[in-house]
């Protein structure tokens, strides 16, 4: 009885399945982060910034597959995610409109964390293995 080694073909199919699984997971994270957040979306800029990085769709990397998603090109994205203290840089005070329409002047503002990326990752990352398995099986791979 002869054994035919198909390691390279199986590895190639697995890597393709990993790429599909990571891309599907990142897309699900983007959708989840845009849909489920607790901050008031006045302009849509922050929500619109949530995406898969253009040049960083899932691709082979040393030791596996890598992809990048998150909020891009919005300076205040990180403070929404993590919270922090906002201080004036080029003025003596901050001035902004409160929710009731009045203007507020303050020397600093403590912004609470309003995470939207991490909860999406926490919900979708556990589904990654299942997505990879489905993509592998769709290529004719066996369990």
N, CA, C and O atoms as CSV, one atom per row, in Angstrom:
chain,resi,resn,atom,element,x,y,z
A,1,UNK,N,N,0.849,-1.176,0.000
A,1,UNK,CA,C,0.000,0.000,0.000
A,1,UNK,C,C,0.891,1.234,0.000
A,1,UNK,O,O,1.797,1.356,0.824
A,2,UNK,N,N,0.630,2.139,-0.921
A,2,UNK,CA,C,1.410,3.372,-1.032
A,2,UNK,C,C,0.617,4.533,-0.444
A,2,UNK,O,O,-0.607,4.601,-0.551
A,3,UNK,N,N,1.335,5.411,0.159
A,3,UNK,CA,C,0.720,6.621,0.715
A,3,UNK,C,C,1.141,7.794,-0.161
A,3,UNK,O,O,2.329,7.995,-0.416
A,4,UNK,N,N,0.179,8.549,-0.611
A,4,UNK,CA,C,0.471,9.715,-1.443
A,4,UNK,C,C,0.457,10.953,-0.544
A,4,UNK,O,O,-0.554,11.263,0.086
A,5,UNK,N,N,1.565,11.638,-0.495
A,5,UNK,CA,C,1.696,12.828,0.356
A,5,UNK,C,C,1.126,14.037,-0.370
A,5,UNK,O,O,1.570,14.377,-1.467
A,6,UNK,N,N,0.148,14.681,0.240
A,6,UNK,CA,C,-0.498,15.863,-0.343
A,6,UNK,C,C,-0.301,17.086,0.543
A,6,UNK,O,O,-1.109,18.014,0.515
A,7,UNK,N,N,0.757,17.088,1.315
A,7,UNK,CA,C,0.990,18.152,2.286
A,7,UNK,C,C,0.998,19.540,1.697
A,7,UNK,O,O,0.400,20.451,2.270
A,8,UNK,N,N,1.664,19.734,0.558
A,8,UNK,CA,C,1.735,21.083,-0.025
A,8,UNK,C,C,0.368,21.573,-0.492
A,8,UNK,O,O,0.023,22.740,-0.305
A,9,UNK,N,N,-0.420,20.660,-1.110
A,9,UNK,CA,C,-1.753,21.070,-1.564
A,9,UNK,C,C,-2.661,21.383,-0.369
A,9,UNK,O,O,-3.415,22.355,-0.388
A,10,UNK,N,N,-2.576,20.554,0.657
A,10,UNK,CA,C,-3.402,20.780,1.853
A,10,UNK,C,C,-3.000,22.087,2.527
A,10,UNK,O,O,-3.856,22.864,2.949
A,11,UNK,N,N,-1.687,22.325,2.626
A,11,UNK,CA,C,-1.211,23.583,3.232
A,11,UNK,C,C,-1.685,24.789,2.443
A,11,UNK,O,O,-2.071,25.802,3.025
A,12,UNK,N,N,-1.659,24.687,1.123
A,12,UNK,CA,C,-2.111,25.786,0.262
A,12,UNK,C,C,-3.606,26.050,0.472
A,12,UNK,O,O,-4.028,27.201,0.588
A,13,UNK,N,N,-4.403,24.974,0.520
A,13,UNK,CA,C,-5.836,25.132,0.767
A,13,UNK,C,C,-6.096,25.710,2.157
A,13,UNK,O,O,-6.984,26.544,2.333
A,14,UNK,N,N,-5.318,25.261,3.138
A,14,UNK,CA,C,-5.502,25.768,4.503
A,14,UNK,C,C,-5.179,27.249,4.560
A,14,UNK,O,O,-5.912,28.016,5.184
A,15,UNK,N,N,-4.088,27.666,3.917
A,15,UNK,CA,C,-3.728,29.092,3.936
A,15,UNK,C,C,-4.827,29.920,3.265
A,15,UNK,O,O,-5.178,30.990,3.761
A,16,UNK,N,N,-5.370,29.440,2.147
A,16,UNK,CA,C,-6.470,30.152,1.478
A,16,UNK,C,C,-7.694,30.228,2.392
A,16,UNK,O,O,-8.365,31.258,2.449
A,17,UNK,N,N,-7.978,29.152,3.098
A,17,UNK,CA,C,-9.113,29.139,4.034
A,17,UNK,C,C,-8.876,30.100,5.189
A,17,UNK,O,O,-9.802,30.777,5.637
A,18,UNK,N,N,-7.646,30.163,5.671
A,18,UNK,CA,C,-7.321,31.106,6.744
A,18,UNK,C,C,-7.548,32.543,6.275
A,18,UNK,O,O,-8.120,33.353,7.005
A,19,UNK,N,N,-7.107,32.855,5.075
A,19,UNK,CA,C,-7.286,34.210,4.535
A,19,UNK,C,C,-8.775,34.542,4.428
A,19,UNK,O,O,-9.199,35.629,4.821
A,20,UNK,N,N,-9.563,33.613,3.901
A,20,UNK,CA,C,-11.013,33.843,3.798
A,20,UNK,C,C,-11.642,33.998,5.176
A,20,UNK,O,O,-12.491,34.866,5.381
A,21,UNK,N,N,-11.227,33.160,6.119
A,21,UNK,CA,C,-11.779,33.241,7.472
A,21,UNK,C,C,-11.440,34.544,8.168
A,21,UNK,O,O,-12.290,35.138,8.832
A,22,UNK,N,N,-10.191,34.996,8.018
A,22,UNK,CA,C,-9.786,36.263,8.638
A,22,UNK,C,C,-10.524,37.428,7.976
A,22,UNK,O,O,-10.995,38.329,8.671
A,23,UNK,N,N,-10.630,37.425,6.645
A,23,UNK,CA,C,-11.366,38.498,5.967
A,23,UNK,C,C,-12.829,38.530,6.399
A,23,UNK,O,O,-13.383,39.604,6.634
A,24,UNK,N,N,-13.454,37.361,6.505
A,24,UNK,CA,C,-14.852,37.302,6.941
A,24,UNK,C,C,-15.001,37.794,8.376
A,24,UNK,O,O,-15.972,38.478,8.699
A,25,UNK,N,N,-14.062,37.456,9.224
A,25,UNK,CA,C,-14.119,37.895,10.616
A,25,UNK,C,C,-13.917,39.402,10.728
A,25,UNK,O,O,-14.626,40.069,11.482
A,26,UNK,N,N,-12.955,39.941,9.985
A,26,UNK,CA,C,-12.756,41.396,10.009
A,26,UNK,C,C,-13.992,42.124,9.492
A,26,UNK,O,O,-14.388,43.143,10.057
A,27,UNK,N,N,-14.610,41.611,8.417
A,27,UNK,CA,C,-15.821,42.238,7.877
A,27,UNK,C,C,-16.951,42.209,8.911
A,27,UNK,O,O,-17.689,43.182,9.060
A,28,UNK,N,N,-17.077,41.091,9.618
A,28,UNK,CA,C,-18.109,40.984,10.661
A,28,UNK,C,C,-17.823,41.955,11.803
A,28,UNK,O,O,-18.749,42.542,12.363
A,29,UNK,N,N,-16.541,42.129,12.156
A,29,UNK,CA,C,-16.174,43.083,13.208
A,29,UNK,C,C,-16.528,44.505,12.796
A,29,UNK,O,O,-17.051,45.273,13.604
A,30,UNK,N,N,-16.250,44.858,11.561
A,30,UNK,CA,C,-16.570,46.203,11.057
A,30,UNK,C,C,-18.076,46.447,11.159
A,30,UNK,O,O,-18.514,47.484,11.656
A,31,UNK,N,N,-18.855,45.487,10.687
A,31,UNK,CA,C,-20.315,45.621,10.747
A,31,UNK,C,C,-20.796,45.748,12.182
A,31,UNK,O,O,-21.629,46.603,12.482
A,32,UNK,N,N,-20.287,44.917,13.064
A,32,UNK,CA,C,-20.685,44.935,14.473
A,32,UNK,C,C,-20.315,46.259,15.137
A,32,UNK,O,O,-21.116,46.826,15.881
A,33,UNK,N,N,-19.101,46.756,14.871
A,33,UNK,CA,C,-18.657,48.012,15.486
A,33,UNK,C,C,-19.488,49.192,14.996
A,33,UNK,O,O,-19.784,50.102,15.769
A,34,UNK,N,N,-19.865,49.186,13.731
A,34,UNK,CA,C,-20.691,50.277,13.194
A,34,UNK,C,C,-22.116,50.217,13.734
A,34,UNK,O,O,-22.755,51.250,13.936
A,35,UNK,N,N,-22.603,49.016,13.963
A,35,UNK,CA,C,-23.992,48.832,14.373
A,35,UNK,C,C,-24.190,49.006,15.870
A,35,UNK,O,O,-25.211,49.550,16.292
A,36,UNK,N,N,-23.245,48.560,16.678
A,36,UNK,CA,C,-23.437,48.510,18.120
A,36,UNK,C,C,-22.414,49.366,18.854
A,36,UNK,O,O,-21.333,48.896,19.207
A,37,UNK,N,N,-22.764,50.608,19.077
A,37,UNK,CA,C,-21.944,51.506,19.882
A,37,UNK,C,C,-22.873,52.382,20.703
A,37,UNK,O,O,-24.039,52.569,20.352
A,38,UNK,N,N,-22.354,52.914,21.790
A,38,UNK,CA,C,-23.235,53.692,22.668
A,38,UNK,C,C,-23.000,55.191,22.594
A,38,UNK,O,O,-23.530,55.927,23.425
A,39,UNK,N,N,-22.210,55.677,21.613
A,39,UNK,CA,C,-22.023,57.112,21.480
A,39,UNK,C,C,-23.014,57.665,20.476
A,39,UNK,O,O,-23.473,56.969,19.569
A,40,UNK,N,N,-23.329,58.931,20.663
A,40,UNK,CA,C,-24.279,59.614,19.801
A,40,UNK,C,C,-23.604,59.905,18.463
A,40,UNK,O,O,-22.590,60.602,18.418
A,41,UNK,N,N,-24.148,59.387,17.399
A,41,UNK,CA,C,-23.564,59.525,16.074
A,41,UNK,C,C,-24.147,60.759,15.387
A,41,UNK,O,O,-25.115,60.659,14.634
A,42,UNK,N,N,-23.549,61.922,15.651
A,42,UNK,CA,C,-24.070,63.174,15.091
A,42,UNK,C,C,-23.708,63.358,13.621
A,42,UNK,O,O,-24.563,63.723,12.814
A,43,UNK,N,N,-22.458,63.109,13.270
A,43,UNK,CA,C,-21.993,63.391,11.908
A,43,UNK,C,C,-21.763,62.140,11.080
A,43,UNK,O,O,-21.775,62.211,9.851
A,44,UNK,N,N,-21.558,61.014,11.707
A,44,UNK,CA,C,-21.268,59.785,10.981
A,44,UNK,C,C,-19.805,59.609,10.626
A,44,UNK,O,O,-19.440,58.608,10.008
A,45,UNK,N,N,-18.951,60.565,11.003
A,45,UNK,CA,C,-17.538,60.504,10.629
A,45,UNK,C,C,-16.846,59.335,11.319
A,45,UNK,O,O,-16.169,58.545,10.660
A,46,UNK,N,N,-17.004,59.212,12.622
A,46,UNK,CA,C,-16.341,58.123,13.339
A,46,UNK,C,C,-16.860,56.770,12.860
A,46,UNK,O,O,-16.074,55.862,12.588
A,47,UNK,N,N,-18.152,56.637,12.759
A,47,UNK,CA,C,-18.729,55.377,12.294
A,47,UNK,C,C,-18.257,55.055,10.873
A,47,UNK,O,O,-17.980,53.898,10.558
A,48,UNK,N,N,-18.168,56.064,10.025
A,48,UNK,CA,C,-17.709,55.871,8.656
A,48,UNK,C,C,-16.240,55.508,8.551
A,48,UNK,O,O,-15.799,54.982,7.529
A,49,UNK,N,N,-15.472,55.787,9.611
A,49,UNK,CA,C,-14.036,55.490,9.584
A,49,UNK,C,C,-13.723,54.038,9.907
A,49,UNK,O,O,-12.586,53.598,9.736
A,50,UNK,N,N,-14.703,53.297,10.365
A,50,UNK,CA,C,-14.485,51.905,10.760
A,50,UNK,C,C,-14.481,51.037,9.500
A,50,UNK,O,O,-15.474,50.972,8.774
A,51,UNK,N,N,-13.360,50.378,9.254
A,51,UNK,CA,C,-13.239,49.590,8.033
A,51,UNK,C,C,-12.019,48.673,8.114
A,51,UNK,O,O,-11.229,48.751,9.054
A,52,UNK,N,N,-11.882,47.814,7.123
A,52,UNK,CA,C,-10.673,47.026,6.945
A,52,UNK,C,C,-9.673,47.935,6.249
A,52,UNK,O,O,-10.019,48.594,5.268
A,53,UNK,N,N,-8.449,47.983,6.736
A,53,UNK,CA,C,-7.432,48.835,6.115
A,53,UNK,C,C,-7.248,48.396,4.664
A,53,UNK,O,O,-7.099,47.207,4.382
A,54,UNK,N,N,-7.261,49.366,3.744
A,54,UNK,CA,C,-7.215,49.084,2.309
A,54,UNK,C,C,-6.096,48.123,1.925
A,54,UNK,O,O,-6.333,47.127,1.242
A,55,UNK,N,N,-4.908,48.416,2.355
A,55,UNK,CA,C,-3.761,47.593,1.967
A,55,UNK,C,C,-3.559,46.409,2.909
A,55,UNK,O,O,-2.574,45.681,2.780
A,56,UNK,N,N,-4.471,46.208,3.845
A,56,UNK,CA,C,-4.234,45.186,4.856
A,56,UNK,C,C,-5.345,44.155,4.928
A,56,UNK,O,O,-5.606,43.597,5.994
A,57,UNK,N,N,-6.004,43.894,3.798
A,57,UNK,CA,C,-6.918,42.756,3.803
A,57,UNK,C,C,-6.058,41.545,4.155
A,57,UNK,O,O,-4.841,41.570,3.969
A,58,UNK,N,N,-6.668,40.522,4.647
A,58,UNK,CA,C,-5.904,39.362,5.130
A,58,UNK,C,C,-4.938,38.856,4.068
A,58,UNK,O,O,-5.274,38.732,2.891
A,59,UNK,N,N,-3.727,38.568,4.530
A,59,UNK,CA,C,-2.689,38.043,3.651
A,59,UNK,C,C,-1.734,37.196,4.472
A,59,UNK,O,O,-1.668,37.298,5.698
A,60,UNK,N,N,-1.002,36.366,3.763
A,60,UNK,CA,C,-0.032,35.512,4.446
A,60,UNK,C,C,1.010,36.359,5.154
A,60,UNK,O,O,1.466,37.379,4.637
A,61,UNK,N,N,1.369,35.921,6.322
A,61,UNK,CA,C,2.421,36.570,7.108
A,61,UNK,C,C,3.240,35.457,7.741
A,61,UNK,O,O,2.833,34.295,7.736
A,62,UNK,N,N,4.372,35.811,8.275
A,62,UNK,CA,C,5.190,34.763,8.892
A,62,UNK,C,C,4.404,34.108,10.022
A,62,UNK,O,O,3.950,34.778,10.950
A,63,UNK,N,N,4.252,32.812,9.932
A,63,UNK,CA,C,3.560,32.067,10.969
A,63,UNK,C,C,2.054,32.037,10.832
A,63,UNK,O,O,1.389,31.471,11.700
A,64,UNK,N,N,1.476,32.619,9.783
A,64,UNK,CA,C,0.027,32.567,9.650
A,64,UNK,C,C,-0.520,33.596,8.694
A,64,UNK,O,O,0.030,33.818,7.615
A,65,UNK,N,N,-1.613,34.227,9.099
A,65,UNK,CA,C,-2.322,35.188,8.274
A,65,UNK,C,C,-2.540,36.435,9.108
A,65,UNK,O,O,-2.799,36.351,10.309
A,66,UNK,N,N,-2.436,37.599,8.469
A,66,UNK,CA,C,-2.587,38.862,9.176
A,66,UNK,C,C,-3.525,39.777,8.402
A,66,UNK,O,O,-3.485,39.823,7.173
A,67,UNK,N,N,-4.362,40.497,9.119
A,67,UNK,CA,C,-5.250,41.506,8.547
A,67,UNK,C,C,-5.392,42.639,9.537
A,67,UNK,O,O,-5.163,42.451,10.732
A,68,UNK,N,N,-5.768,43.812,9.060
A,68,UNK,CA,C,-5.907,44.987,9.926
A,68,UNK,C,C,-7.265,45.629,9.677
A,68,UNK,O,O,-7.646,45.878,8.533
A,69,UNK,N,N,-7.985,45.890,10.752
A,69,UNK,CA,C,-9.247,46.612,10.678
A,69,UNK,C,C,-9.311,47.553,11.862
A,69,UNK,O,O,-8.572,47.385,12.832
A,70,UNK,N,N,-10.172,48.524,11.794
A,70,UNK,CA,C,-10.343,49.459,12.899
A,70,UNK,C,C,-10.845,50.794,12.402
A,70,UNK,O,O,-11.486,50.884,11.355
A,71,UNK,N,N,-10.550,51.821,13.159
A,71,UNK,CA,C,-10.967,53.173,12.833
A,71,UNK,C,C,-9.775,53.892,12.223
A,71,UNK,O,O,-8.694,53.892,12.812
A,72,UNK,N,N,-9.945,54.500,11.064
A,72,UNK,CA,C,-8.808,55.144,10.413
A,72,UNK,C,C,-9.100,56.606,10.089
A,72,UNK,O,O,-10.221,56.984,9.749
A,73,UNK,N,N,-8.062,57.396,10.206
A,73,UNK,CA,C,-8.091,58.807,9.822
A,73,UNK,C,C,-9.065,59.668,10.626
A,73,UNK,O,O,-9.544,60.687,10.127
A,74,UNK,N,N,-9.358,59.274,11.849
A,74,UNK,CA,C,-10.185,60.093,12.735
A,74,UNK,C,C,-9.406,60.261,14.032
A,74,UNK,O,O,-9.198,59.298,14.770
A,75,UNK,N,N,-8.980,61.484,14.302
A,75,UNK,CA,C,-8.092,61.749,15.433
A,75,UNK,C,C,-8.701,61.377,16.784
A,75,UNK,O,O,-7.978,60.987,17.701
A,76,UNK,N,N,-10.010,61.493,16.913
A,76,UNK,CA,C,-10.648,61.257,18.205
A,76,UNK,C,C,-11.143,59.826,18.375
A,76,UNK,O,O,-11.817,59.528,19.362
A,77,UNK,N,N,-10.827,58.937,17.442
A,77,UNK,CA,C,-11.304,57.552,17.535
A,77,UNK,C,C,-10.769,56.857,18.785
A,77,UNK,O,O,-11.515,56.158,19.472
A,78,UNK,N,N,-9.491,57.042,19.082
A,78,UNK,CA,C,-8.876,56.351,20.216
A,78,UNK,C,C,-9.470,56.800,21.551
A,78,UNK,O,O,-9.674,55.979,22.444
A,79,UNK,N,N,-9.744,58.082,21.689
A,79,UNK,CA,C,-10.292,58.552,22.968
A,79,UNK,C,C,-11.721,58.050,23.158
A,79,UNK,O,O,-12.155,57.845,24.291
A,80,UNK,N,N,-12.448,57.852,22.077
A,80,UNK,CA,C,-13.772,57.242,22.209
A,80,UNK,C,C,-13.642,55.800,22.695
A,80,UNK,O,O,-14.399,55.355,23.559
A,81,UNK,N,N,-12.679,55.080,22.133
A,81,UNK,CA,C,-12.507,53.667,22.489
A,81,UNK,C,C,-12.011,53.500,23.928
A,81,UNK,O,O,-12.530,52.666,24.669
A,82,UNK,N,N,-11.011,54.289,24.324
A,82,UNK,CA,C,-10.344,54.089,25.613
A,82,UNK,C,C,-10.712,55.095,26.692
A,82,UNK,O,O,-10.505,54.832,27.876
A,83,UNK,N,N,-11.257,56.246,26.298
A,83,UNK,CA,C,-11.517,57.318,27.252
A,83,UNK,C,C,-10.235,58.077,27.545
A,83,UNK,O,O,-9.162,57.691,27.081
A,84,UNK,N,N,-10.339,59.148,28.306
A,84,UNK,CA,C,-9.168,59.934,28.664
A,84,UNK,C,C,-9.536,61.365,28.987
A,84,UNK,O,O,-10.711,61.720,29.077
A,85,UNK,N,N,-8.518,62.174,29.158
A,85,UNK,CA,C,-8.720,63.580,29.481
A,85,UNK,C,C,-8.318,64.420,28.279
A,85,UNK,O,O,-7.236,64.250,27.717
A,86,UNK,N,N,-9.210,65.333,27.894
A,86,UNK,CA,C,-8.949,66.240,26.779
A,86,UNK,C,C,-8.590,67.596,27.370
A,86,UNK,O,O,-9.334,68.155,28.176
A,87,UNK,N,N,-7.428,68.119,26.952
A,87,UNK,CA,C,-6.968,69.425,27.402
A,87,UNK,C,C,-6.744,70.313,26.184
A,87,UNK,O,O,-6.407,69.818,25.109
A,88,UNK,N,N,-6.929,71.629,26.346
A,88,UNK,CA,C,-6.692,72.517,25.204
A,88,UNK,C,C,-5.214,72.538,24.823
A,88,UNK,O,O,-4.340,72.455,25.686
A,89,UNK,N,N,-4.945,72.649,23.530
A,89,UNK,CA,C,-3.572,72.669,23.038
A,89,UNK,C,C,-3.173,74.092,22.645
A,89,UNK,O,O,-2.097,74.557,23.019
A,90,UNK,N,N,-4.026,74.783,21.898
A,90,UNK,CA,C,-3.688,76.117,21.408
A,90,UNK,C,C,-4.555,77.223,22.022
A,90,UNK,O,O,-4.592,78.343,21.511
A,91,UNK,N,N,-5.235,76.910,23.092
A,91,UNK,CA,C,-6.089,77.900,23.751
A,91,UNK,C,C,-6.022,77.670,25.262
A,91,UNK,O,O,-5.479,76.668,25.726
A,92,UNK,N,N,-6.583,78.613,26.016
A,92,UNK,CA,C,-6.582,78.473,27.468
A,92,UNK,C,C,-7.697,77.557,27.961
A,92,UNK,O,O,-7.613,77.005,29.058
A,93,UNK,N,N,-8.742,77.395,27.148
A,93,UNK,CA,C,-9.880,76.594,27.574
A,93,UNK,C,C,-10.511,75.906,26.375
A,93,UNK,O,O,-10.282,76.272,25.223
A,94,UNK,N,N,-11.307,74.906,26.685
A,94,UNK,CA,C,-12.106,74.221,25.674
A,94,UNK,C,C,-13.487,74.839,25.659
A,94,UNK,O,O,-14.005,75.224,26.707
A,95,UNK,N,N,-14.089,74.940,24.492
A,95,UNK,CA,C,-15.457,75.450,24.398
A,95,UNK,C,C,-16.219,74.525,23.461
A,95,UNK,O,O,-15.777,74.244,22.348
A,96,UNK,N,N,-17.370,74.058,23.930
A,96,UNK,CA,C,-18.162,73.145,23.116
A,96,UNK,C,C,-19.628,73.290,23.469
A,96,UNK,O,O,-19.983,73.846,24.509
A,97,UNK,N,N,-20.469,72.783,22.591
A,97,UNK,CA,C,-21.915,72.843,22.797
A,97,UNK,C,C,-22.353,71.581,23.531
A,97,UNK,O,O,-22.042,70.470,23.102
A,98,UNK,N,N,-23.064,71.749,24.617
A,98,UNK,CA,C,-23.598,70.619,25.382
A,98,UNK,C,C,-24.826,70.059,24.666
A,98,UNK,O,O,-25.342,70.673,23.732
A,99,UNK,N,N,-25.281,68.909,25.103
A,99,UNK,CA,C,-26.449,68.272,24.486
A,99,UNK,C,C,-27.700,69.140,24.556
A,99,UNK,O,O,-28.575,69.042,23.696
A,100,UNK,N,N,-27.785,69.984,25.573
A,100,UNK,CA,C,-28.967,70.845,25.709
A,100,UNK,C,C,-28.863,72.132,24.883
A,100,UNK,O,O,-29.764,72.969,24.930
A,101,UNK,N,N,-27.758,72.296,24.120
A,101,UNK,CA,C,-27.600,73.450,23.248
A,101,UNK,C,C,-26.803,74.603,23.840
A,101,UNK,O,O,-26.448,75.536,23.120
A,102,UNK,N,N,-26.515,74.557,25.144
A,102,UNK,CA,C,-25.738,75.625,25.761
A,102,UNK,C,C,-24.255,75.427,25.486
A,102,UNK,O,O,-23.810,74.314,25.206
A,103,UNK,N,N,-23.496,76.510,25.566
A,103,UNK,CA,C,-22.055,76.417,25.389
A,103,UNK,C,C,-21.385,76.210,26.736
A,103,UNK,O,O,-21.795,76.797,27.737
A,104,UNK,N,N,-20.365,75.382,26.760
A,104,UNK,CA,C,-19.622,75.069,27.972
A,104,UNK,C,C,-18.175,75.459,27.746
A,104,UNK,O,O,-17.607,75.198,26.685
A,105,UNK,N,N,-17.578,76.093,28.762
A,105,UNK,CA,C,-16.148,76.414,28.734
A,105,UNK,C,C,-15.504,75.640,29.875
A,105,UNK,O,O,-15.974,75.686,31.012
A,106,UNK,N,N,-14.413,74.920,29.561
A,106,UNK,CA,C,-13.773,74.082,30.571
A,106,UNK,C,C,-12.269,74.047,30.340
A,106,UNK,O,O,-11.802,74.175,29.208
A,107,UNK,N,N,-11.512,73.873,31.428
A,107,UNK,CA,C,-10.058,73.765,31.301
A,107,UNK,C,C,-9.645,72.373,30.844
A,107,UNK,O,O,-8.563,72.198,30.284
A,108,UNK,N,N,-10.499,71.382,31.081
A,108,UNK,CA,C,-10.282,70.030,30.595
A,108,UNK,C,C,-11.590,69.264,30.688
A,108,UNK,O,O,-12.501,69.650,31.421
A,109,UNK,N,N,-11.670,68.183,29.942
A,109,UNK,CA,C,-12.873,67.364,29.946
A,109,UNK,C,C,-12.445,65.908,30.082
A,109,UNK,O,O,-11.573,65.438,29.352
A,110,UNK,N,N,-13.064,65.199,31.021
A,110,UNK,CA,C,-12.793,63.770,31.158
A,110,UNK,C,C,-13.813,63.027,30.296
A,110,UNK,O,O,-15.019,63.075,30.534
A,111,UNK,N,N,-13.290,62.355,29.306
A,111,UNK,CA,C,-14.150,61.617,28.377
A,111,UNK,C,C,-14.209,60.159,28.820
A,111,UNK,O,O,-13.170,59.512,28.954
A,112,UNK,N,N,-15.400,59.640,29.045
A,112,UNK,CA,C,-15.501,58.230,29.437
A,112,UNK,C,C,-15.197,57.324,28.241
A,112,UNK,O,O,-15.395,57.719,27.092
A,113,UNK,N,N,-14.729,56.143,28.510
A,113,UNK,CA,C,-14.504,55.163,27.440
A,113,UNK,C,C,-15.851,54.747,26.865
A,113,UNK,O,O,-16.797,54.458,27.598
A,114,UNK,N,N,-15.915,54.725,25.552
A,114,UNK,CA,C,-17.102,54.250,24.851
A,114,UNK,C,C,-16.640,53.235,23.807
A,114,UNK,O,O,-16.713,53.493,22.606
A,115,UNK,N,N,-16.169,52.090,24.269
A,115,UNK,CA,C,-15.580,51.128,23.342
A,115,UNK,C,C,-16.571,50.647,22.286
A,115,UNK,O,O,-17.742,50.400,22.575
A,116,UNK,N,N,-16.082,50.522,21.080
A,116,UNK,CA,C,-16.882,50.023,19.972
A,116,UNK,C,C,-16.088,48.991,19.155
A,116,UNK,O,O,-16.681,48.112,18.530
A,117,UNK,N,N,-14.760,49.095,19.156
A,117,UNK,CA,C,-13.938,48.132,18.420
A,117,UNK,C,C,-13.745,46.843,19.233
A,117,UNK,O,O,-13.946,45.742,18.722
A,118,UNK,N,N,-13.361,46.995,20.480
A,118,UNK,CA,C,-13.082,45.816,21.307
A,118,UNK,C,C,-14.308,44.926,21.493
A,118,UNK,O,O,-14.189,43.707,21.375
A,119,UNK,N,N,-15.488,45.493,21.780
A,119,UNK,CA,C,-16.657,44.611,21.902
A,119,UNK,C,C,-16.973,43.862,20.609
A,119,UNK,O,O,-17.422,42.717,20.649
A,120,UNK,N,N,-16.740,44.500,19.470
A,120,UNK,CA,C,-16.959,43.821,18.185
A,120,UNK,C,C,-15.974,42.665,18.042
A,120,UNK,O,O,-16.351,41.567,17.632
A,121,UNK,N,N,-14.712,42.915,18.381
A,121,UNK,CA,C,-13.701,41.852,18.314
A,121,UNK,C,C,-14.049,40.723,19.286
A,121,UNK,O,O,-13.948,39.547,18.935
A,122,UNK,N,N,-14.455,41.077,20.497
A,122,UNK,CA,C,-14.808,40.062,21.491
A,122,UNK,C,C,-15.962,39.182,21.020
A,122,UNK,O,O,-16.017,37.998,21.354
A,123,UNK,N,N,-16.877,39.748,20.252
A,123,UNK,CA,C,-18.024,38.982,19.756
A,123,UNK,C,C,-17.654,38.126,18.549
A,123,UNK,O,O,-18.107,36.987,18.438
A,124,UNK,N,N,-16.835,38.661,17.646
A,124,UNK,CA,C,-16.584,37.982,16.369
A,124,UNK,C,C,-15.342,37.092,16.336
A,124,UNK,O,O,-15.335,36.096,15.612
A,125,UNK,N,N,-14.300,37.414,17.091
A,125,UNK,CA,C,-13.076,36.608,17.036
A,125,UNK,C,C,-13.291,35.144,17.407
A,125,UNK,O,O,-12.661,34.277,16.800
A,126,UNK,N,N,-14.158,34.827,18.382
A,126,UNK,CA,C,-14.365,33.403,18.694
A,126,UNK,C,C,-14.944,32.602,17.517
A,126,UNK,O,O,-14.889,31.373,17.528
A,127,UNK,N,N,-15.489,33.275,16.517
A,127,UNK,CA,C,-16.074,32.595,15.357
A,127,UNK,C,C,-15.051,32.342,14.253
A,127,UNK,O,O,-15.383,31.746,13.228
A,128,UNK,N,N,-13.822,32.785,14.448
A,128,UNK,CA,C,-12.791,32.678,13.416
A,128,UNK,C,C,-12.514,31.224,13.017
A,128,UNK,O,O,-12.477,30.917,11.825
A,129,UNK,N,N,-12.325,30.346,13.963
A,129,UNK,CA,C,-12.008,28.943,13.642
A,129,UNK,C,C,-13.112,28.306,12.807
A,129,UNK,O,O,-12.834,27.573,11.857
A,130,UNK,N,N,-14.365,28.585,13.161
A,130,UNK,CA,C,-15.488,28.028,12.404
A,130,UNK,C,C,-15.489,28.574,10.974
A,130,UNK,O,O,-15.777,27.838,10.030
A,131,UNK,N,N,-15.172,29.852,10.810
A,131,UNK,CA,C,-15.123,30.436,9.465
A,131,UNK,C,C,-14.002,29.824,8.633
A,131,UNK,O,O,-14.173,29.577,7.439
A,132,UNK,N,N,-12.864,29.584,9.261
A,132,UNK,CA,C,-11.750,28.951,8.546
A,132,UNK,C,C,-12.134,27.531,8.147
A,132,UNK,O,O,-11.878,27.109,7.019
A,133,UNK,N,N,-12.739,26.804,9.058
A,133,UNK,CA,C,-13.145,25.424,8.761
A,133,UNK,C,C,-14.133,25.393,7.599
A,133,UNK,O,O,-13.993,24.573,6.692
A,134,UNK,N,N,-15.131,26.277,7.614
A,134,UNK,CA,C,-16.111,26.320,6.518
A,134,UNK,C,C,-15.441,26.635,5.186
A,134,UNK,O,O,-15.762,26.023,4.167
A,135,UNK,N,N,-14.508,27.592,5.190
A,135,UNK,CA,C,-13.802,27.941,3.954
A,135,UNK,C,C,-12.958,26.765,3.464
A,135,UNK,O,O,-12.880,26.521,2.260
A,136,UNK,N,N,-12.328,26.039,4.378
A,136,UNK,CA,C,-11.519,24.880,4.010
A,136,UNK,C,C,-12.398,23.787,3.402
A,136,UNK,O,O,-12.063,23.210,2.368
A,137,UNK,N,N,-13.519,23.513,4.056
A,137,UNK,CA,C,-14.438,22.488,3.572
A,137,UNK,C,C,-15.052,22.857,2.228
A,137,UNK,O,O,-15.332,21.980,1.410
A,138,UNK,N,N,-15.265,24.155,1.995
A,138,UNK,CA,C,-15.817,24.609,0.714
A,138,UNK,C,C,-14.864,24.353,-0.440
A,138,UNK,O,O,-15.286,24.266,-1.593
A,139,UNK,N,N,-13.573,24.231,-0.129
A,139,UNK,CA,C,-12.558,23.927,-1.160
A,139,UNK,C,C,-12.395,22.431,-1.375
A,139,UNK,O,O,-11.534,22.003,-2.143
A,140,UNK,N,N,-13.198,21.650,-0.714
A,140,UNK,CA,C,-13.085,20.199,-0.850
A,140,UNK,C,C,-12.230,19.579,0.232
A,140,UNK,O,O,-11.911,18.392,0.167
A,141,UNK,N,N,-11.851,20.370,1.234
A,141,UNK,CA,C,-11.072,19.835,2.351
A,141,UNK,C,C,-11.963,18.996,3.253
A,141,UNK,O,O,-13.179,19.185,3.286
A,142,UNK,N,N,-11.368,18.090,3.968
A,142,UNK,CA,C,-12.131,17.236,4.883
A,142,UNK,C,C,-11.828,17.627,6.304
A,142,UNK,O,O,-10.781,18.201,6.603
A,143,UNK,N,N,-12.759,17.309,7.175
A,143,UNK,CA,C,-12.564,17.570,8.601
A,143,UNK,C,C,-11.465,16.733,9.146
A,143,UNK,O,O,-11.156,16.817,10.335
